[in-house]
Amino acid sequence: MNKYLFPIYAVILGFVIVKFAKNKPIKNIKILLAFSGAFLMSLTFFDLLPEVFDHLDAKRAGLFIMAGVLLQIFLEFFSKGAEHGHIHIHKNGHTFPWLLFGSLCLHAFLEGFPIHQHNDMVYGVLIHKIPIAILITSYLFQSNYKAYQIILFLTLFAIMTPLGTIVSNNMELVPGLLPHINAIVVGIFLHISTTILFESSEGHKFNLNKILAIIVAVAIAFFI
């Protein structure tokens, strides 16, 4: 059950943190982003990537992984990088950001697929979604959208990952399709995690706290 609920808990936690912060800057958000990026990348390498190469030949796996990278780049034309915490605040915004909403929901839906076969991946998605949920919630509040729009956005965003997991539970009906989708998700995860690690550093320089956060994230991912 946790594999369905953890992604929802992450969005709820992000919402609660922003509400208690009361429009004040969230401390250490870049360190949390760096930890989440390293943790997600590590679980991708330790759990998901070997499984993809077990089911697909190397060239086909590489092709679909690159397709995932390109898909994520395409989605970021509309989300402006919200999946890795790169969000611009528009305090006078009144038009609901449907393109942002759609691209984030598609991303969240796809990241739910590997959780079906790799329960540990839910922890990577959980840690990844917490800082992203914080930043997205801050964006929505500071952009002065209506309360019902914010609640609807966050609710649908929260349930898209469990929905992806539910759909993947029935992928056996189409033999051989799930490894291809997982390969695409590998590409998405690799693009996001590497971007997070670079963007969480100022001037592409890592301070000691971020280096320690990354080391701890890799160690935890290895031993879970």
HUJO-V429926 format. One record per residue. N is the residue number from 1. RES is the residue in one letter. PSI is psi in degrees with one decimal (none if undefined). OMEGA is omega in radians with two decimals (none if undefined). Layout:
n=(N,N)
res=(RES,RES)
psi=(PSI,PSI)
omega=(OMEGA,OMEGA)
This chain:
n=(1,2,3,4,5,6,7,8,9,10,11,12,13,14,15,16,17,18,19,20,21,22,23,24,25,26,27,28,29,30,31,32,33,34,35,36,37,38,39,40,41,42,43,44,45,46,47,48,49,50,51,52,53,54,55,56,57,58,59,60,61,62,63,64,65,66,67,68,69,70,71,72,73,74,75,76,77,78,79,80,81,82,83,84,85,86,87,88,89,90,91,92,93,94,95,96,97,98,99,100,101,102,103,104,105,106,107,108,109,110,111,112,113,114,115,116,117,118,119,120,121,122,123,124,125,126,127,128,129,130,131,132,133,134,135,136,137,138,139,140,141,142,143,144,145,146,147,148,149,150,151,152,153,154,155,156,157,158,159,160,161,162,163,164,165,166,167,168,169,170,171,172,173,174,175,176,177,178,179,180,181,182,183,184,185,186,187,188,189,190,191,192,193,194,195,196,197,198,199,200,201,202,203,204,205,206,207,208,209,210,211,212,213,214,215,216,217,218,219,220,221,222,223,224)
res=(M,N,K,Y,L,F,P,I,Y,A,V,I,L,G,F,V,I,V,K,F,A,K,N,K,P,I,K,N,I,K,I,L,L,A,F,S,G,A,F,L,M,S,L,T,F,F,D,L,L,P,E,V,F,D,H,L,D,A,K,R,A,G,L,F,I,M,A,G,V,L,L,Q,I,F,L,E,F,F,S,K,G,A,E,H,G,H,I,H,I,H,K,N,G,H,T,F,P,W,L,L,F,G,S,L,C,L,H,A,F,L,E,G,F,P,I,H,Q,H,N,D,M,V,Y,G,V,L,I,H,K,I,P,I,A,I,L,I,T,S,Y,L,F,Q,S,N,Y,K,A,Y,Q,I,I,L,F,L,T,L,F,A,I,M,T,P,L,G,T,I,V,S,N,N,M,E,L,V,P,G,L,L,P,H,I,N,A,I,V,V,G,I,F,L,H,I,S,T,T,I,L,F,E,S,S,E,G,H,K,F,N,L,N,K,I,L,A,I,I,V,A,V,A,I,A,F,F,I)
psi=(-33.6,-30.7,-19.3,-33.3,-31.2,-45.5,-32.1,-42.4,-37.4,-43.5,-41.0,-44.1,-42.9,-42.3,-45.5,-42.1,-44.0,-40.7,-41.3,-27.0,-25.3,54.7,9.6,151.3,137.3,120.8,146.3,24.3,-33.1,-34.3,-41.2,-39.3,-44.2,-42.4,-45.9,-39.8,-44.5,-39.0,-45.2,-43.3,-42.4,-46.3,-33.7,-44.8,-40.4,-37.8,-51.2,-44.6,-46.1,-37.1,-38.6,-45.5,-19.0,-29.7,-17.5,147.8,158.7,-44.3,-40.5,-41.9,-45.7,-38.2,-45.7,-30.8,-44.5,-33.3,-37.5,-40.1,-47.5,-37.2,-43.4,-38.7,-41.3,-44.9,-32.2,-13.1,-29.1,-35.4,-13.5,27.9,18.4,-26.0,-23.3,25.1,12.0,85.6,131.5,130.3,129.6,95.5,-21.6,17.2,134.3,-27.8,126.1,134.4,79.0,-36.7,-41.0,-46.8,-48.1,-43.9,-38.6,-39.0,-39.6,-42.8,-47.2,-38.1,-46.4,-35.5,-10.3,-16.1,-49.8,-14.3,-27.8,-44.5,-15.2,90.1,-29.9,-24.5,-22.4,-30.1,-37.0,-43.3,-40.4,-51.7,-34.0,-39.3,-25.3,-57.2,-33.4,-41.0,-37.9,-47.4,-40.0,-42.5,-42.7,-43.3,-46.4,-42.8,-44.3,-15.5,1.0,35.4,160.0,152.8,-42.2,-32.1,-42.2,-46.5,-43.5,-44.6,-53.3,-35.1,-48.6,-38.9,-39.7,-38.2,-9.1,-38.0,-48.6,-34.7,-40.8,-39.5,-41.0,-44.2,-40.6,-25.6,-23.2,12.4,-13.0,-18.1,-20.2,89.3,135.1,-5.5,-38.1,-43.4,-33.6,-41.2,-40.7,-36.2,-39.6,-41.8,-36.0,-46.7,-41.2,-48.3,-42.4,-41.9,-45.9,-47.1,-41.5,-38.5,-41.9,-45.0,-37.0,-40.7,-18.4,-2.6,138.2,121.9,24.7,29.0,130.4,130.0,174.0,-41.3,-40.5,-38.0,-44.2,-39.9,-40.6,-43.7,-44.8,-41.8,-44.2,-43.6,-44.6,-44.1,-35.8,-38.1,-12.0,none)
omega=(-3.11,-3.12,3.04,-3.00,-3.07,3.12,3.09,3.10,-3.11,3.14,3.10,3.14,3.10,3.11,-3.11,3.14,-3.14,3.14,-3.13,3.14,3.09,3.06,3.05,3.12,3.12,-3.10,3.02,-3.12,-3.13,3.09,3.09,3.08,3.14,3.10,-3.10,3.12,3.13,-3.13,3.13,3.12,-3.10,3.12,3.09,3.14,-3.04,-2.99,-2.95,-3.09,3.11,-3.14,3.13,-3.12,3.04,-3.04,-3.13,3.04,-2.95,-3.07,3.13,3.10,3.12,3.13,-3.10,3.04,3.09,3.06,3.09,3.09,-3.12,3.10,-3.14,3.07,3.12,-3.14,-3.10,2.98,-3.10,-3.11,-3.12,3.07,-3.12,-3.12,3.10,2.96,-3.10,-3.04,3.07,-3.13,3.04,-3.01,-3.13,-3.10,3.11,3.12,-3.10,-3.05,-3.06,3.13,3.05,-3.13,-3.10,-3.11,3.10,3.14,3.09,3.08,-3.12,3.12,-3.10,-3.10,3.08,-3.05,-3.08,-3.14,-3.13,-3.08,-3.09,-3.05,3.14,-3.13,3.13,3.11,3.08,3.11,3.12,-3.11,3.12,-3.01,-3.09,3.13,3.11,3.10,3.09,-3.08,3.12,3.12,3.09,3.11,-3.09,3.14,-3.07,3.10,3.04,3.01,-3.13,-3.05,-3.10,3.09,3.14,-3.13,3.13,3.13,-3.06,3.13,3.14,3.08,-3.10,-3.03,-3.08,3.14,3.04,3.10,3.07,3.11,3.11,3.13,-3.13,3.10,-3.10,-3.10,3.10,3.11,3.09,-3.04,3.05,-3.08,-3.04,3.11,3.12,3.10,3.11,3.09,3.07,3.13,3.05,3.12,3.10,-3.12,-3.12,3.13,-3.09,-3.06,3.11,3.11,3.10,-3.09,3.11,-3.07,3.11,3.11,3.13,-3.11,-3.12,3.08,-3.12,3.02,-3.01,-3.12,-3.13,3.09,3.13,3.12,3.14,3.13,3.13,-3.14,3.13,-3.12,3.14,-3.13,-3.11,-3.00,3.13,none)
